[in-house]
Amino acid sequence: MPNSSSISEFLLLALADTRQLQLLHFWLLLGIYLAALLGNGLISTAVACDHRLHTPMYFFLLNLALLDLGCISTTLPRAMANALWHTRHISYAGCAAQVFFLFFFGAEYCILTIMSYDRYVAICKPLHYGTLMDSRACATMAAAAWGTGLLYSILHTASTFSQALCRGKDVNQFFCEIPHILKLSCSESDYLRETGFIVLSVLAIYGCFAFILFSYVQIFRAVLRMPSEQGRHKAFSTCLPHLAVLSLLFVSTDFLAYLKPHSLVSPSLNLVVSFLYSVVPPTLNPLIYSMRNQELKDAVRKIMSWTHFSSNKLLICLYK
């Protein structure tokens, strides 16, 4: 039987059987990818260029946007290439790279947890905000989040690809997802070890979610005691998008992806759930965070107007 060292490539799930549908999927995925690149790119540029947004909240939002850009760039380009060129292949090294970067971008959970702490300090302990959330503390927390994601990805990737794989090379997913790779494992003990590791990881994510919920209970109690309606509106406008991103797009889909009972397992459900947690959040996060944030919308408009002005000026120079 072949082991993992003799496997040079894996076969990903074909999104469609007919050529017309494959091309339709390609254009659909391309549109989603460009929307994610545009949204997260605008947020990153606005936060980096506008001095009014050089605050802890927007600093962590910048980190989240960069992670979203990396996350969606890990999965969609390979899926688009397979749909365009009518193939299912991904190299062994490419598959390992997808697993590594997907788990590395799990640092998003740490960033979201830090963002909830930032809002807690800003609303519940405003007099201590400058001390607790100074530039050094923000840089340390961001570095810890990225470092945690790096360690997390190294451990998962090493554990998964150190196993002998002898049950074919079909990965029934549009990207390399660990639960589907584990089904190819020769060793039951290795399979159970990595599965247990995944369960512990997901439980750690739920620990972050519990911390966030506790923070928001304190935040909402403080907000409801505010005498000013304008103050309550501003507090809710910065907190509710963050809570919506976490609860609707991350925690529920991760539960279905990794902890769902076997009675719910089906190829179509697996595909939908994986699409929800790997593609939808990076695409919708910029919209959710900018929907009720006037400062961010103003900064994005400023960037877009400057880009439009520069483009027109360039066209005039070329015309002359």
N, C-alpha and C positions, 0 to 999 in steps of 0.2 A: 504494500500500500504506500502511496506517495505521502510524504509528510510536508510540513510547511516550507522546508528548504527547497523542495522540488516544484513548488507552485510559483509560477512566474507572473500570473495574472488572475484576476477574479472577473466574474461576469455579473454585472449589475442588472437590476430589474428593467425590462423594457417598458416604457411608459405607454406605448401603443403598438399595435400590430401592423397597421397600414401606414404607408408613406405619407399620406395626407395628414393623418393625425399626428405623426411624428413631427412634421413641419409645423403644425399648429401648436404643439407643445413647445417646440423651440421658440417660436415667436412669443408665446405666452410667458415662458420663463425669462426670455430676454427682456421683455417689458418689465417684469417684476424686478429683475436684477438691476436694470437701469434706474428704476424708481428708488430702489434701496440705495444705490450708489449716489444718486442725486440728493435724496433726503439726508442721509448721514453725512455726505460730503458738505452740504450747505451748513448743517449744524456745526460740524467740525471747523469749517472756515469762519463761520460767524463768531463762534466762541473764541477762536484763536486771534481774530483780527479786531474784535470790538472790545475795547478796554472796559466798557460797562459790564461785560459778562465775565470779567476776571474775578469771579467769586467761587467759593467752594462748590456750590450747587452746580454751576455750569462747568466747573473743572471736571467733576465726576460725570456730568452728562457728556462731555467731550470724550472721556475714557469709554463710556458706554457706546457712543457712536463709532469709535474706532474698533471696538470689539464686534459690533454689529457688521461693520464693513468686512472684517476678517471672516466672521462666521458664514455670511452668505456667499463670500468668494470661495469658501472651501467646498461647498456642495453644488451650487448651480452651474458653474462653468463646465464641469465634467458632464453633468446631466444634459446641458445644452449641446455639447459636442457630440455626445452619444445620439441624441435625437437628430441632429443635423446630418451626421455621417452614417446613420443607420448601423450603429454598433453598440455593444454592451460592455466592451472591455475596459478594464482599469488595471494598471500594473500593480504588482505586489507592493512596491515602494510607494506608489500613488495611493493605494488603499491605506497603508500604514500612516502616510502623511495626513490623509483625511481624518482618520481617527485621532491622531495627535492634535491637530489644530482644532477639531471640534471640541475635544475635552479641554484644550487650552483656553478656548473662548468660554468655557464654563466659569471663567473669572467674572462673567457678567453677574452671576449670583452674588459674588462678593461685592461688586460695585453697587448693585441694587440694595444690598444690606447697608453699605456705607451711606448711600443716599438717604435711606430712611433715618439713619442716625443723625445725619446732617440736618434733616428737617426737624427731628426731635429736639436737637440742641437749639436750632434757630427759633422754634416756637415755644418750647417749654423752658429753656434756659437762655433767653436772649442776652442777658448781661454777661454770660460766660462764653458767648459764641466766639468772640475774637480770640480768646485764649484756647478753647478746646478745638477750634477749627482754623488754626493759623496755617500758613503756607507749609511749614515743616510737617505738621500733623497730617495735612491733606496728602502731601507727597509720600509720606510714610505709609498711609493707608492704601493709597493707590498702588504703590510698589508691592505691598503685602498681597493685594488682590491679584496682581499680575503674577507674582511669585507663586501663589497658591494654585493658580490655573496652570502654570508650568509644571509644578510638581504633580498635580492631579493628572495631567495629560501624560507625563512620563510614566507614571505608575500604571495607568490603564493600558497604554500602548505596549509597554514592555510585557505586562501580564498577558495580554491578548495574543501578541505575535510571537511570544516564546513558546506557545503551545504547538503541538503537532496537529496539522490539519489534514485529514484524510477522507473527508466525506464530500468530495467534489469541490467545486469552486464557484457555485452559484450563490450570490448574495442577493436575497430577495428584497432589495431595497434600491432606491435610486442613488444612494451613496453608501459608503462603507459604515455600517452601524454595528456596534459591538455585539448586541444580542444575536444578530444574523450570522456574524462571523463565528460566534461561539457554537452555533449549530454544526459547524464543520469540524469541530474538535474531535480528536481521536480519544482523548482521555476524559472520563467522566469526572475525575477528581479536579483536573484543571478547569473544566467547565464550571463546576460548583464553586471553585475558588474565585474565579472572576465574577460569577453571578453574585456571590456573597459580597464581593467588593463593590459591585454596582449598587446593591441594595443599601450598603452602608453609605455610599456616596449620595444616593437619593435621600436617605434619612438625614444626612448632614444638610442637604438643601432644604429639607423641611424644618430643620433646626433654624436655619437662616430665616425661613418664612415665619416661624414662631416668634423670633426676635423682632421681625418687621411688624407683625401684628401687634405685639406688645407695645412697640414704639408708637404705632398709630392709635392705639387705644388712648395712650397718654396725650398724643397730639390732638385728637378730636375732643378730648375732655378740656384741654386748654383752649382750643379754638371756640368751643361753644360758650366758654366763659368770657370771650372777648366782647367788650361793649360796642365796638365799631363794626358795622356791617361790612364796610369796605375791607377792614382787616381780616374778617372771617372769609370774605370772598378771595382775597389774595392768598391766604393760607391754604384754602381748599384747592385753588387753581394750581398750586405747586405740588400738592400732596396726592390728589386723586389720580392724575395721570400715572404717577409712579406706582400706586397701588393697583391700578388697572392692568398695567404691563405685567406686573409680577403674577397676580392671581389668575388672570384670564389667559395669558399667552405662554407662561412658563410652567407654573406648578401643575396645573391641570393636565397639560399635554405631556409633561415629563412623567407624571404618574401613569398615564395611559401607555406611554412608550416603554417604560421599564418595569412597572409594578402591576400591570393589568393581569387579571386572572386568565388562565389558558382558555377558558370558555369564550373569551372575547377575541381570541387571536384569529385574524383573517388577513389575507394579503391586502385587501382594499383598505381595511382599517389601519393596518400598519403604515401604508403609504400616506393616508390622510394625516395621521397623527405625526409622523415624521416631518411631513411638509409643514404642519402647523408650528412645531417647535423649532424647526431649523430655518424656515424661510419667512413665515409670517411676522414674527417679532422684529427681525432686523428691518423689514419693510415698513411696518406700521409704527415702530417706536418714534421716528422723527415726527410723524403726523400727530401722535398722541401727545408728545411732549410740547409741541408747538401750538396745539389747538387752543389752549387757554393761557398761553404765556405771551403776553404782549411784548415784553422786552426781547424775547427770542425772535418773534415775528418781525419786529422792527429791524433787528440786526440782519435777518435773512433778506428782507426787502432792500436794505441798504447794500448788501452784497450783490443782489441781483440787479439793482439799478446801476451800480458801478460797473458790473460786467457788461450790461447792455450799452452803457455809455462808451466803454472801452472798445466793444465790438464795432459800434458805429464809427468811432474815431479811426479804427483800423481800416474799415471799409472805405472811408473817405480818403485816407492816405493812399490806399491801393488804387483807388479810382484816379487820383491825381497822377 
